[in-house]
Amino acid sequence: MYDYLIVGAGLFGSVFAHEATKRGKKCLVIDKRSHIGGNIYCENTEGINVHKYGAHIFHTNNKKIWDYVNNFVEFNRYTNSPVANYKGEIYNMPFNMNTFNKLWGVITPQEAKDKIEEQKKEAGITEPQNLEEQAISLIGTDIYEKLVKGYTEKQWGRSAKDLPAFIIKRLPVRFTYDNNYFNDRYQGIPIGGYNKIIEKMLEGSDIRLEIDFFENREELEALAKKTLFTGMIDQYYNYKYGVLEYRSLQFETTIVNTENYQGNAVVNYTDRETPYTRVIEHKHFEFGTQEKTVITKEYPTEWKSGDEPYYPINDQRNNELYNKYKELADEEKNVIFGGRLATYKYYDMHQVIGAALTTVEKEFADK
């Protein structure tokens, strides 16, 4: 009945479905959730587009990708400029001259560089043995203690001294008074929310929601010539080599009877004692003027089977395990694997789209 069964109505699957449909192919898109859009799905609450699965800010330097998404929807001029709250002290992110002025009272870039170098020298770390030592060797003790340590330990659920050094290869430090978190040329939020993009991408495809691929596998696969699978690759192979690990998130969303709760879309809480890592105020993504506001607190959690997998733990053990599954996937003739779960990678949205378009080019190269 179909040319492609697409398992997962997220961004990767939707781009593939759109491109396949353009080429005259018939696609069936299924998802176990009750909505399309995967993790970029927005839920309208009090007239505000609430990012149901965490903040998603589109940014890219790739003009081809930017032009591509603008075919589906117009973007606003939102610029991501998060702030950090450390025990009531407010600092600009990423680390820049505004941050350093607040920390040390320095004014010039050279004064800031000298302060960081002085702290790095005092620490005397030549061969970092863990994440804490690695971070201090990069940005000194003050920035580490106030803006990195607590947030990182909450994110990973472990002491920074127990985390491997390779997790932090670099920490962005800017010696300019620039609060723009991303340096990318193109940035914004779709006017009207991300659902508009996915809805347009899936025009022409048949969609079935609240369908669990693994409960109806044989029946579903029989409906199409080929399958595009965007779920967890280890689950596809029934965990035959073992389970890949993730970090998960829990969200606590509240309607607040005030026009403006925190004055910014994203506020990171960088002390260890505050149980959540950040608070999102969704209306600021679209410069909302609604009388009420909606906030979401994010709580990192250990992932277990049945939880939503958000961040792959790309340590040596998990990467070696993934490579074993990838060898199986590479042998498949009628199954394509794509997206963050099927490739066990953390992707930004523009990277997902780029990877999906590359998959499309490969799939239809000779057709």
Protein Blocks (a to p, Z undefined) as FASTA:
>chain_A
ZZbdcehjbfklmmmmmmmmmnopacddddfbfbehijmbccdeehiacdfkopaddddf
bfklmmmmmmmoccdfbdcdddddeehiacdddddfklmmmmnopabfklmmmmmmmmmm
mnopabdcbfklmmmmmnojmlmmmmmmmmmmmmnopafklpcfklpmbdcddfbdcfbf
blcfbdcddehijklmmmmmmgoiacdehiafklmmmmmmmmpmbdcdfbdfklmnoomn
occdddddddddddddbfblnopabdcdfbfklmbfbdcdfklmnopabfbdcddddddd
dddehiacfbdcfbfklmmmmmmmmmmmmmpmkbccedjklnopacdfklmmmmmmmmmm
mmmmmZZ
